[in-house]
Amino acid sequence: MTGRLNSAQPYALGLFRIVVGLLFTCHGAASLFGVLGRQSVETGTWPNWYAAVIELVGGGLVLLGLATRAAAFISSGAMAYAYFKVHQPEALWPIQNSGEGAAMYCWSMFLLVFTGSGAFGLDRLLARRSSAQGERPREQTPVAA
């Protein structure tokens, strides 16, 4: 059973990345453009407008699986900032300070920094193309305990 689950790991990571990226992109689009039932933030306001741009661009890159590790790293940092500067001063626990979303996005993106894009990502497609053109592919082993 473990072998079968390990062989499906890149696909599960790819689906995880797609869902997290889509939700993060929607969060940024809602804040920037005032769609999906939210009001838009004023252009250039700190930190809300900058956070929304990071959410939109970073989420889009994660969704596509393009520069996944870098986009996830920046997105994770933005959500850590949001949690500690916006939510945490209100109360200690995320359930008390309404910071569950920021905490979950932070740790989800942080996981993607270490796992990469998984299956279905443009990172993998580009790596295959470069290896077909003569470059040596990097060794990728699944993350397993």
C-alpha positions as CSV (number, residue, x, y, z in Angstrom):
1,M,0.0,0.0,0.0
2,T,2.8,2.4,0.8
3,G,4.4,1.8,-2.6
4,R,1.2,2.7,-4.3
5,L,0.7,5.8,-2.3
6,N,4.3,6.9,-2.9
7,S,3.8,6.4,-6.6
8,A,0.8,8.7,-6.5
9,Q,2.6,11.4,-4.5
10,P,3.5,13.7,-7.4
11,Y,-0.1,13.7,-8.6
12,A,-1.5,14.4,-5.1
13,L,1.0,17.3,-4.7
14,G,0.1,18.6,-8.2
15,L,-3.6,18.7,-7.3
16,F,-2.8,20.2,-3.9
17,R,-0.8,22.9,-5.6
18,I,-3.5,23.7,-8.1
19,V,-6.2,24.0,-5.5
20,V,-4.1,26.2,-3.2
21,G,-2.9,28.3,-6.1
22,L,-6.5,28.8,-7.4
23,L,-7.8,29.8,-4.0
24,F,-4.9,32.2,-3.4
25,T,-5.4,33.7,-6.9
26,C,-9.1,34.2,-6.2
27,H,-8.3,35.9,-2.9
28,G,-5.9,38.3,-4.6
29,A,-8.3,39.0,-7.5
30,A,-11.1,39.7,-5.0
31,S,-9.0,42.2,-3.1
32,L,-7.6,43.9,-6.2
33,F,-10.6,44.1,-8.5
34,G,-13.5,44.0,-6.1
35,V,-15.0,40.7,-7.5
36,L,-16.4,37.7,-5.7
37,G,-18.3,39.7,-3.3
38,R,-15.5,41.8,-1.9
39,Q,-14.5,45.4,-2.0
40,S,-11.3,46.4,-3.8
41,V,-8.4,47.9,-1.9
42,E,-7.2,51.3,-2.8
43,T,-4.2,51.2,-5.2
44,G,-0.8,51.5,-3.5
45,T,-2.0,51.2,0.1
46,W,0.3,49.5,2.4
47,P,0.1,46.5,3.1
48,N,-3.3,45.5,1.6
49,W,-2.6,46.4,-2.0
50,Y,0.8,44.9,-2.1
51,A,-0.5,41.7,-0.4
52,A,-3.2,41.5,-3.0
53,V,-0.7,41.7,-5.8
54,I,1.4,39.0,-4.2
55,E,-1.7,36.9,-3.8
56,L,-2.7,37.3,-7.4
57,V,0.7,36.9,-9.1
58,G,2.0,34.3,-6.6
59,G,-1.2,32.3,-6.7
60,G,-1.2,32.4,-10.5
61,L,2.3,31.1,-10.7
62,V,1.7,28.4,-8.1
63,L,-1.6,27.4,-9.9
64,L,0.4,27.0,-13.2
65,G,3.3,25.4,-11.5
66,L,5.7,27.9,-12.9
67,A,8.6,29.1,-10.6
68,T,6.6,27.3,-7.9
69,R,9.2,27.3,-5.2
70,A,10.1,31.0,-5.5
71,A,6.4,32.1,-5.8
72,A,5.5,29.9,-2.9
73,F,8.3,31.3,-0.8
74,I,7.3,34.9,-1.3
75,S,3.6,34.0,-0.8
76,S,4.4,32.2,2.4
77,G,6.3,35.2,3.7
78,A,3.4,37.5,2.8
79,M,1.0,35.4,4.7
80,A,3.3,35.1,7.7
81,Y,3.5,38.9,7.7
82,A,-0.3,39.2,7.4
83,Y,-0.8,36.8,10.4
84,F,1.8,38.4,12.7
85,K,1.1,42.0,11.9
86,V,-2.7,42.0,11.2
87,H,-4.2,39.0,13.0
88,Q,-2.0,38.1,15.9
89,P,-2.1,41.4,17.7
90,E,-5.9,40.9,18.1
91,A,-5.6,37.6,20.0
92,L,-3.2,34.7,20.5
93,W,-4.9,31.9,18.7
94,P,-5.9,31.9,15.0
95,I,-9.5,30.9,15.8
96,Q,-9.7,34.0,18.1
97,N,-8.1,36.5,15.7
98,S,-9.6,35.3,12.4
99,G,-6.2,34.4,11.1
100,E,-6.9,30.8,10.1
101,G,-6.7,31.6,6.4
102,A,-3.4,33.5,6.7
103,A,-1.9,30.7,8.7
104,M,-3.1,27.9,6.4
105,Y,-1.9,29.8,3.3
106,C,1.4,30.4,5.0
107,W,2.0,26.8,5.8
108,S,0.6,25.4,2.5
109,M,2.9,27.7,0.5
110,F,5.8,26.8,2.8
111,L,5.2,23.1,2.1
112,L,5.3,23.8,-1.7
113,V,8.7,25.5,-1.2
114,F,10.1,22.1,-0.2
115,T,8.0,19.7,-2.4
116,G,8.0,21.7,-5.6
117,S,5.2,21.7,-8.2
118,G,4.5,18.0,-8.3
119,A,2.7,16.7,-11.4
120,F,0.8,18.8,-13.9
121,G,3.1,21.8,-13.5
122,L,4.9,23.9,-16.1
123,D,8.1,23.5,-14.1
124,R,8.1,19.8,-14.9
125,L,7.3,20.4,-18.5
126,L,10.1,22.9,-18.9
127,A,12.5,20.5,-17.1
128,R,11.6,17.8,-19.6
129,R,12.1,20.0,-22.6
130,S,15.5,21.2,-21.3
131,S,16.6,17.6,-20.7
132,A,15.4,16.6,-24.2
133,Q,17.7,19.4,-25.5
134,G,20.7,17.8,-23.9
135,E,20.8,19.3,-20.4
136,R,21.1,16.8,-17.6
137,P,17.9,16.5,-15.6
138,R,18.1,16.9,-11.9
139,E,17.4,13.9,-9.7
140,Q,13.9,14.1,-8.2
141,T,13.0,11.8,-5.4
142,P,9.6,11.8,-3.7
143,V,9.3,13.1,-0.2
144,A,8.7,10.2,2.1
145,A,9.1,9.6,5.8
